[in-house]
Every structure is written in structure tokens, then in C-alpha cells.
């Protein structure tokens, strides 16, 4: 399949007291709202777009608060805060309900939204997130979080730091725009990652207070859980297949699909191609 070159429109919307940035890819299919991982940004799904997710679908990819070009309030990073941002965006764009999905933290946010605002969610696309991740998840995330709060001498220096991460066993051109959107220029040639560790810590700790097992068991929407069980760090997958299947079996209507790659690399290359194929099947073929 030829790589997609669909243009992204960069837009802002005022919602829940902040300015929220999003990328919009026009497409012929239904609307999919995508939310990225904990410290990522809206460009995290560029690999999927390149493999044809748009224009097959109308895709809206959001910079969650505190990331990318969205506002960075000093506090307010709970799932409830994030969900209010997304619902406000939907209200402004006059989207009464949509297919909601995300990667990692964004997938958990999708679950939260479906559980608490079911009328706004048609179907769920969950990319590498489940009720129970690997038991050493906090330790496994250290390499990804270690960049926060640091300054780098240049964008090139930052990219070299990123490429040395243990979970990146190949480099895809679509990764460049994602990591470029991850940093801000300090005006003196140096760059610093946009997400702040205190905000990300609030997001993680706030997520622990919710009854995830209850949410997962009660969600009625048809769902797709895509798992990338390759080695991430510490010689293990961030979401082992057995943990993913545990969540799939708890849900009322959930399709499981395994793709190549780990928690990060699955979003690019062969993993991205198979994710797009799985989404097409889930939305167009499964219930025929």
C-alpha cells in the first residue's frame, strides 16, 4: 500500500478553561478521536496516518493538556479533567458521539470516558493498555520519563538521546515529527521537552483512584484491544499478552489483535500497518 500523504489541519479549541490543540485529518469514514500516551503528543499517531488511517477515516488527534501545543495549567491532570477537555472539544465541533481511542494513557482515558459518558462513545479502540500492565511498569517507564526536565544543546542532540532509548530498536521517519513536537525552543539554541514531570506524576497518581475493574466490566461498547507484546525494557513487554487477554475476557464485547513491536515501536512500520488493518476490520468487517 502506498504511504498516505493526507494533510493535517492544526487547530485550537477553548474547552474546560484551557486552549486545547488538535490535528484534524479529513477522511471519508466515521470520526475517530485519538488520544496519545502519558508524555506524548498528537503526532504520536503519524505512523498510523502514513499507513492510511486517514483518509480512510476522519481522524482527530489531540494534544492532551500539558503536552504539545495545548495549555499547561499548573494543576488539573486527573482523568476527569482530561475527559472534560475531550467532551468540550466534541461539543465545540458538534460531535455528539464518536469512536474514541488512544494509546497507553490515552486508551485508559478512552475507557474512563466510555464508562462515565457512554452516550458520547460509539466504539472503543484501545492500543496497548489494560486493567493490569506489567508489575514493574513504573521501573520500565524510567527511560521514557528521564528526558523530562532536562535541557538539550540542540534538537539533533535530543533526537540522538531519543534514539539511544532501549525500546527503540529501529528508526522510522514518522518518529521525527513526533519527537520534534515533543520539545520547545528555549531561544538560545537549547531545547527542553514540553511535558513537566510534576504534571505527568499528577496524571499517573490521579489515575490510581478510579475503579478500573468496574469500569472495564461494565463497558457495553464494542471494543478493540491492540497489543504490542514485544520487549520494551527490562527484557519484558509493558503489556504482556496474558495481561491484555485478562482485560479482553472481562469486557462484554472486545476483539483482541496482536501486532509486531513493543509499546512504542508498534505505532510505526509493520506494527502501524497491522494496526490500521485491525481498525478497518473492526469498524467495517467484524459485524457483517
Secondary structure as the mmCIF struct_conf table of DSSP 4:
data_model
#
loop_
_struct_conf.conf_type_id
_struct_conf.id
_struct_conf.beg_label_comp_id
_struct_conf.beg_label_asym_id
_struct_conf.beg_label_seq_id
_struct_conf.end_label_comp_id
_struct_conf.end_label_asym_id
_struct_conf.end_label_seq_id
HELX_LH_PP_P HELX_LH_PP_P1 UNK A 2 UNK A 4
HELX_LH_PP_P HELX_LH_PP_P2 UNK A 6 UNK A 7
STRN STRN1 UNK A 8 UNK A 15
TURN_TY1_P TURN_TY1_P1 UNK A 16 UNK A 17
STRN STRN2 UNK A 18 UNK A 25
BEND BEND1 UNK A 28 UNK A 29
STRN STRN3 UNK A 31 UNK A 35
TURN_TY1_P TURN_TY1_P2 UNK A 38 UNK A 39
HELX_RH_3T_P HELX_RH_3T_P1 UNK A 42 UNK A 45
HELX_RH_AL_P HELX_RH_AL_P1 UNK A 46 UNK A 50
TURN_TY1_P TURN_TY1_P3 UNK A 51 UNK A 52
HELX_RH_AL_P HELX_RH_AL_P2 UNK A 53 UNK A 56
BEND BEND2 UNK A 57 UNK A 57
STRN STRN4 UNK A 58 UNK A 62
TURN_TY1_P TURN_TY1_P4 UNK A 65 UNK A 66
BEND BEND3 UNK A 67 UNK A 67
TURN_TY1_P TURN_TY1_P5 UNK A 68 UNK A 69
BEND BEND4 UNK A 70 UNK A 70
BEND BEND5 UNK A 74 UNK A 75
BEND BEND6 UNK A 78 UNK A 78
HELX_RH_AL_P HELX_RH_AL_P3 UNK A 79 UNK A 92
TURN_TY1_P TURN_TY1_P6 UNK A 93 UNK A 94
BEND BEND7 UNK A 96 UNK A 97
STRN STRN5 UNK A 98 UNK A 103
TURN_TY1_P TURN_TY1_P7 UNK A 104 UNK A 104
HELX_RH_AL_P HELX_RH_AL_P4 UNK A 105 UNK A 116
HELX_RH_3T_P HELX_RH_3T_P2 UNK A 118 UNK A 120
STRN STRN6 UNK A 121 UNK A 127
BEND BEND8 UNK A 128 UNK A 128
BEND BEND9 UNK A 131 UNK A 132
TURN_TY1_P TURN_TY1_P8 UNK A 135 UNK A 136
HELX_RH_AL_P HELX_RH_AL_P5 UNK A 137 UNK A 140
TURN_TY1_P TURN_TY1_P9 UNK A 141 UNK A 141
HELX_RH_AL_P HELX_RH_AL_P6 UNK A 142 UNK A 145
TURN_TY1_P TURN_TY1_P10 UNK A 146 UNK A 149
STRN STRN7 UNK A 151 UNK A 152
BEND BEND10 UNK A 153 UNK A 153
HELX_RH_AL_P HELX_RH_AL_P7 UNK A 155 UNK A 163
TURN_TY1_P TURN_TY1_P11 UNK A 164 UNK A 164
BEND BEND11 UNK A 165 UNK A 165
TURN_TY1_P TURN_TY1_P12 UNK A 166 UNK A 167
BEND BEND12 UNK A 170 UNK A 170
HELX_RH_AL_P HELX_RH_AL_P8 UNK A 173 UNK A 180
TURN_TY1_P TURN_TY1_P13 UNK A 181 UNK A 182
STRN STRN8 UNK A 183 UNK A 185
BEND BEND13 UNK A 187 UNK A 189
STRN STRN9 UNK A 191 UNK A 193
BEND BEND14 UNK A 194 UNK A 195
HELX_RH_AL_P HELX_RH_AL_P9 UNK A 197 UNK A 207
TURN_TY1_P TURN_TY1_P14 UNK A 208 UNK A 209
BEND BEND15 UNK A 210 UNK A 210
HELX_RH_AL_P HELX_RH_AL_P10 UNK A 212 UNK A 218
BEND BEND16 UNK A 221 UNK A 221
STRN STRN10 UNK A 223 UNK A 227
BEND BEND17 UNK A 230 UNK A 230
STRN STRN11 UNK A 233 UNK A 233
TURN_TY1_P TURN_TY1_P15 UNK A 234 UNK A 235
STRN STRN12 UNK A 236 UNK A 236
BEND BEND18 UNK A 238 UNK A 239
HELX_RH_AL_P HELX_RH_AL_P11 UNK A 241 UNK A 250
BEND BEND19 UNK A 251 UNK A 253
STRN STRN13 UNK A 254 UNK A 258
BEND BEND20 UNK A 260 UNK A 261
TURN_TY1_P TURN_TY1_P16 UNK A 263 UNK A 264
HELX_RH_3T_P HELX_RH_3T_P3 UNK A 265 UNK A 267
BEND BEND21 UNK A 268 UNK A 268
HELX_RH_AL_P HELX_RH_AL_P12 UNK A 269 UNK A 280
HELX_RH_PI_P HELX_RH_PI_P1 UNK A 281 UNK A 285
TURN_TY1_P TURN_TY1_P17 UNK A 286 UNK A 287
#
